[in-house]
Amino acid sequence: MTLSEKLLKDFEQLSENKKHQVIDFVEFLNSKQQNELTTAMDDIISENKEALLELAK
């Protein structure tokens, strides 16, 4: 059984309220990951601003 299959099987056994909590948690993790990516990209841009401006010419 794959991890995805196990997750789906376990998820299907939860109450509707617990399913909503799981979905909320997954959305939180996705949001956190996106924020970390955005911060990393902002740092890269900031650290390389002069080089990027030169390349844009």
N, C-alpha and C positions, 0 to 999 in steps of 0.2 A: 504494500500500500504506500503510495507516495504521500509526501507531506500535505499536498493540496487535498488529496482524497481524505486523509485523516481529519484535516481541519473541517472540511465540508461535512463529514459524518458527525463529528462532535458538535459542529454548529447547528445542524439540523435537530439535534436532541435538546437544545436549549429552549427555554421559554421565550416568548416574544420579547419580553422586557430585557432578558439577557442578550438576545440577538441584537437589540438596539444598542446595548452597552458595548458589545463587541464591535459593531459598525462604527460607533463613536470613537472607540479606541484606535481602530485602523485609520480612520480619518485624521485623528490627532497625530499618529505616527507619520502619515503621508505629509501632513502640514509641516511637522517638525523637520522632516527630510527636505522638503522644498525650501524652508527657511534657511537650513544649513547650506544648501546649494547656492541660494541667493547671496548669503553672506560670503561664501567662498569666492563667488564670481565678483562681488563688489570689492573684496580684498585684492584679487588679481588685477582688476581694472585700476584700482587705486595705486597699487605698487608699480604698475607698468604704464601709468598715464602718459609720461613723456614719449615712450616708445610707440604707444598706440596713436598718439597725436601725429607723430612723425610718419607712421605708416598710412595715416588717413590723408596725407597730402597728395 
